[in-house]
Amino acid sequence: MLDRLAAFLDGHTRFLLTTHENPDGDGVGASIGLAHYLKFLGKDVRIVVAPHLLPNLRYLDPEGWIEAFDTEGGHADLAGWPDVWLLVDASEPHRLGPMHGAFEATRGVKACLDHHLKEAPKGFDAEFTDSTATASGELVYDLALPRMGAPLPAAMATALYSSLVADTGNFRFSNSTPKAHRMAADLIAQGVDAARVYSSLYNVFTPAKLRLFGHALERIQLAAAGRFALLAVSRADLAACGATHDDLDELVQEPMRLAGIEVGALLYETQDGRVKVSLRSREAVDVNAVCKRFKGGGHRLASGCKLEGTLDAACASIHEAVLAQMESNLSKV
Ligand SMILES: [Mn+2]
């Protein structure tokens, strides 16, 4: 796959890199890493994200390459500018969120680079996926290191290391493979400051965010003898804490600290009046199967979807679907 990707990149000139809506450390880190590789090849590169870069991810972009998508039409040139529109860290066009319309309208070749577990991607002219990779940044590392040689540029090494940290929860999750650790070790040997990356990604709470976590956790709903935990956050909850949607980042991990937990859920009201659902599984329960029932998806142990209707109704639907999935997966244990 990497040789095919390298040949594809060699064959084009102007690259627009984008990642999924609400970009995370892997989406951004892999995009920055790939941008370095493309610039090394002498290509023209732009990176556009939607809606914007979270403040704690700004350290990944010391050169200020990343543009926030302009929903007022300021990015009309995206239809004509790129030879290639490359979606990084996602393989479904709708995950572009507000950029989806511009993606469909682009005259460039539509491509994706991703490590998510999916059926064959639809809606792309070229696809580069490997679900065995821990992070999209790992694919970029495997592509770029042999072709650029060590040491990689410092900002690139930091971006790719951050991809791993973001998608493994700082090497806590089951996707923390020997390969991921070897890649991390190599990047640290190349000069990446691991403690600084950790602090940049995780020790960045505001008082409002800490209050929001307290508010949500105080209302945690437990079921299935403590094996299922659900957190629900309304827009009124956010307002009461002086918090924003950005402050919900990482909240879904909190229930997974419970002894005996199998599945954790976070549901919150989005700005567009729908309910966003994030599910996490400790090991045995396939939460990707749950989210697929609601036209969402992700990984077996971390997945998401969006539901129409009220927060209460969504909580009831997810509660029922998770319990059914637990019954099917846990009965085999
Ligand atoms: Mn990823």
Residues whose N, C-alpha, C, O or C-beta is under 5 A from the ligand:
A	BS01	MN	D26 D89 A135 S136 D167
